[in-house]
Amino acid sequence: MSKNKKKLKVIPLGGLQEIGKNITAFEYGDDIIVVDCGLAFPEDDMLGIDLVIPDVSYLTKNKDRVRGIVLTHGHEDHIGGMPYILRDINVPVYGTRLTLGLLAYKLEEHGLMSSTKLVNVEPGETIQIESFKVEFIRSTHSIADTVALALHTPIGVIIHTSDFKIDYTPIEGQPIDLARLGELGKKGVLLLMCDSTNVERPGYTMSERTVGETLEEIFMDAKNRIIVASFASNVHRIQQIINASYKFGRKVAVVGRSMVNVVKVATELGYLAIPEATMIDIDQIDRYPNEKVVIITTGSQGEPMSALSRMAASEHRKIEIQPGDLVIISASPIPGNEKSIFKVINELFKKGADVIYESLADVHVSGHACQEELKLIHNLVKPKFFMPVHGEYRHLKQHANLANKLGMPMENIFLMEIGKVLELTTDTAKINGSVTSGRVLVDGLGVGDVGNIVLRDRKHLSQDGLIVVVITTEKETGQVIAGPDIISRGFVYVRESEDLIDKVREIVKKTIIKCEGKNRNDWSSKKSIIKDELRDYLFEKTKRKPMILPIIMEI
């Protein structure tokens, strides 16, 4: 097969029709490269689940063909799944300095650092990974060292913007390299994959610097201690909090494990400029008057175990919220987290703190492009085909409509699902087949051992509780020697529902007698008859359906 007859496959394994766990595989001939591997946070019905990672069984099955993983930036939804994929697929990882610095911390924790090859690439550089030339294009987002990618393949160029916004006055480094995107657009781009997170918002995203101005105004008027909650990975925001603290003569302490880690990595790599004698240890805050202290913390999303949530619940070992404290929540709620955040805000207000959050002041700006910025990218890149990425279905659909309004025919726009395969040649594109995809649930140290059936049981237990029926029978005759004993958890309190429990015992006894003439050792059918009889009775009396576990012991 001559080279130009080969097809390029684009296989999204996460990050479409959902927020988070971004990962895409690009396949040409015998070579596969992977862009990003992130995680998502569990939904409300995923009881007890800590993290959600992409199902990469397609890559594991083809691991001999995977040539490398390329990372666009250091946010959890782009690098959080890396320790789990690297256990099975040990390939070089390419990224910018800060991205690899943050990844290294994760790999250390998982004991994978020594076995993983990390390759540092500067924005503007191009690297060769087998059939792919990967060009790192300088971009701007809410974390330093973010890049867009141009994949130069034998059949054409694919541009993957990853998360971005067009910030002409970034906190650190230079603005996004629009000139290079325009150059590539002039030469011809086969496919554009572009961030859809903020496509519903008209206009432009404000520059990160506007937050710095707001923070300075707030710090100037503050009379007491200031506590600022932000995303740990938002290094630019941390820099602006430090700048405002220094300007008004305040010392800065950092709390929250991920925040401490990020500040350490970013400082070592030179992405945070901290004036001398500004940082203090959290144990030293009592040595300074309240009006001279700023605390930077995690917990801007109301996460139950985060430092800010523990302060709000008076459970933090080192920091007690005091009346007059000023708490600034410098982040907007990720969809689904609103309840948790407002719960924390209510608790902080109850403790006498003043709280400033996004709806009250410009203490947060998004890291994602709004409509006018997206239009600019489309007009610069002028792709033949377009695939919106990073967003729920409504975001992808709105982005498709936006591209259509800019002149792209609808048949050249592909609204993809995870697992579907987009097949490209030099002048055609079509969805052709699908691969195994989905989500893997992480619960404690277990990866993927909690599936839909376990979640269904957890949901059942959480809603209706559990009844255990214990019966002891004589092995030879099958007669009941002891019991039935009834144990109830999360259904009714036995002492307060004695009549109900007595009736349950009676029903079980009658059922056992009814079964006596049948096959003595057919325990499974006896158990299922007990379950059916009890289920009907309990539903009739309580309108609840507890999980019923009959246990029959032989002596």
C-alpha positions, 0 to 999 in steps of 0.5 A, a space after each residue: 500500500 503506497 503511503 498516500 493510500 494509508 488513512 489517519 484515524 482520530 480516536 477520542 477516548 474521553 473529553 467529548 460529551 463530558 467535562 474532563 478525562 481528555 484523551 485522544 489517540 491518533 493512528 497512522 499505519 503501525 504508529 499510535 500517539 496519544 494526546 493527554 490522559 486526564 481524569 474526571 471527578 465522580 458524579 453524584 450517583 457514583 457513591 464512594 468513587 474517588 476518581 473517574 479515568 478513561 478506559 484505555 483498553 484499546 491502547 493496552 491491546 495495541 501497546 506495541 504500536 503506541 509510540 508516545 504520549 504528548 501532554 498539552 498542559 498540567 491540569 488534572 483533566 489532562 494529566 490526572 489519568 497518566 499514572 494509571 495508563 503508564 502502569 500498562 503502557 510504558 512509553 516516552 512522555 513529551 511535554 513542557 517543563 511545568 507540565 512534566 514537573 507536575 506530572 513527576 509529583 504524581 509519578 513519584 506517588 505511584 512509584 513510576 518515576 524511575 521507569 518513565 521517560 519524560 522528554 522536555 519540549 519547549 514551545 516552538 519546537 517540533 519533535 518526530 515520533 515515528 510517522 508524526 511530527 508534533 509541533 508545540 505551539 505557544 498558547 495561553 490558558 489558566 496554567 503556564 506552559 500550555 501548548 496547542 499542537 500541530 500534528 504533521 502527518 503524511 496526509 496533512 496537518 491536524 491542529 489540536 488547540 487543547 484548552 486555551 484563551 487568547 490573552 494578549 497580556 498574560 501574567 507570565 511569558 508571551 501571548 499565544 502564537 497566533 502568527 504560527 497558527 495563521 501560517 499553518 492555515 495558509 499552507 492548509 490544515 486538514 482538521 481542526 480540533 478546538 476547545 468548546 468549553 465557553 462556546 456559549 459565551 459571547 464576546 471575549 474572555 477577560 485577561 488574567 491581569 484583571 483578577 490581579 487588579 481586583 485582588 489589589 483593590 480588595 487587599 487594600 481595604 482588608 483589615 483582617 486576615 485574608 484566606 484565598 481559595 483557588 485551583 492549585 494548578 492555577 500558577 498565574 492566580 497564585 502569582 497574583 495573590 503573592 504580588 498583592 500580598 507583597 505590595 501590602 506588606 503581608 506574609 503568605 502561607 500555603 495549605 492543602 497538599 496539592 497547593 503545597 506541591 504546585 507552589 514547590 514545583 513552580 518555584 523550583 522551575 522558575 514559574 513563580 517569582 516570590 519576593 524574599 521573606 514573603 513566604 512563611 510556614 503555616 505553623 508561623 502564622 500566629 507570630 504575625 498580626 492578622 492584618 499581615 497574613 494571607 493564606 492560600 488554600 485549596 477547596 475552591 470547589 467545596 471538595 469535602 476533604 479540602 483545606 477550606 472545607 475543613 476550616 469551614 467545618 472547624 476540622 482543620 488542625 492548624 487554622 480556625 476561621 475567626 470573625 472578620 476573616 476575609 475569604 476570597 473564592 477565586 474560582 467558578 464552580 465546575 458544573 455539579 459542584 455548586 451545592 458543595 461550594 455554597 454549603 462551604 460559603 454558608 458555613 464560613 458566613 456563620 463563623 463570622 467571616 466575610 466571603 467574596 466569590 465570583 458573583 460578587 466581584 471579578 475574582 476569577 476569569 475563565 481559562 477558556 475562549 469565548 465566541 469571538 476568540 473561537 471565531 478568530 482561530 477558525 478564520 486563521 486556521 481555515 481547516 478543511 474539516 472540523 471536530 469540536 472537542 472538550 465539552 458536553 454535547 450542547 457545547 459541541 453542537 453550539 461550536 458546530 453551529 458557530 463553524 457553520 455560520 463562519 462558512 464551513 459546510 455541515 458535512 465537514 463538521 464531525 460531532 463525535 462520541 468517545 470511542 468513535 473513529 474519524 478516518 481521514 485521507 488527504 481530501 475525505 473524512 468519515 466516521 468509520 467504526 468504533 473501539 472499546 471506550 468508556 470510564 473506569 472508576 477508581 475507589 481507594 486503591 481499586 482501579 476498575 473493580 467497582 462497576 455498574 452492579 456495585 454502584 447499583 447496590 450502593 445506591 440501593 443500600 443508600 436509599 432503602 437500607 438492608 435486612 439480613 435474615 439469619 436461619 440455622 437448620 439441622 443438616 439431616 432433617 432441614 428443621 430450623 434450630 435457631 432464628 430467624 434472627 433479623 438484622 436491619 441496617 439503614 431500613 428501620 431501627 429494630 427496637 422501635 419497629 418490633 411489631 414489623 420485625 416480629 411479622 417478618 420473623 413469622 413470614 420467614 418461618 412460614 416460608 421455611 415450613 412451606 419449603 420443607 417438603 422440597 429438595 432439602 439442599 436447594 438453598 438458592 431457591 429457598 433464599 429467593 422465595 424468602 426474598 420474594 415473600 418479604 419484599 412484597 410484605 415490606 413494600 406493602 407496609 413501608 413502601 420501601 424496598 430494602 436489600 434482603 439478604 437471607 443467610 441459611 446455616 446448616 449444623 
